[in-house]
């Protein structure tokens, strides 16, 4: 059966290997293994094949499939249980970082405000034995700020002989993997080089925070709670920063849905707790998000920055105009009838496919595109918005969208901590360390046959 999202003529669904079958079951804690096996093993296909996202099996090797399927609750509880043993040499500091698009899901599922949901989640994780619970706001600040600088640089360098535009966002791992493994050139040169919030959070926890705590990176087990399965693939990819000594930035990724199932099956008495700070602050901070309707708002933040930096225009509210559908929208900056900036948001495979076709033909007029694999954006990640029938739970999604819209917006430029980190952690905003810690080199057109060109 051909993958519904595949653009190639010769492609069929890959059959799971024996190793993948073995890796797809028994994922709950040892305390539950004698009882019900749990529902998570039913999601193995979704994790490995990702039929609702762009990182389908044409991009996932057999080895990667096994590694992805091992990123589950069982791995999480393995570390929790090791920490309870007498052998302290095997103990690890357990840190969990929660993506902002996951919080509305917890709030909706437990009928709480987003602040109370954050405190309930944090209290539950700590009752299990987690040492620190962080949000990823600072990491997103870095990613957006570096994307802003890169867009302005590309705009000024753009020529017909050396096209640097449009710049395509690189925060969505499903889209990036699809672009690198399947599309190749001429698409990959347009990908922004700024790392995603998850990748940067890995460096913050395993490098900056580890130094503050006088810990070796390999003594920290870092878990990401995210709305989609593609984040599991992202945790496997890329070269870790030198400072991490070979340790991955994220050791395990759990979807919001997996965490909720753990919470629902637990009989622990939970006391609410505040989210921890990477910076040692004692004051509890409220939940904040960036300026996106269902995502981190790269388009809005970069649009305002570019308008000010390039054309001395102050943009207040960003006005979106739907083009083909509600998941393909446009924002323009005009002066005296001339379009100065033309930005777009393309969510979901159909819109991405149309964008890529126009880009290859040289008929794509936009300077910047915020690209997300999931139609509807990150809130609609298949790790939290999917109902029992395998389809999007639209009532739940609408509820999450309302909750997310009510969270106060935070401007990345407003964070004093981030500005301090540029100096203290990265040795200046334009240093070599910034390039190493916050940017990545994109894969070129040459890829292994078993991940790109193989005929299943």
Order of alpha helices (4+ residues) and beta strands (2+ residues): alpha-alpha-alpha-alpha-beta-alpha-alpha-beta-alpha-beta-alpha-alpha-beta-alpha-beta-alpha-alpha-beta-beta-beta-alpha-beta-alpha-alpha-alpha
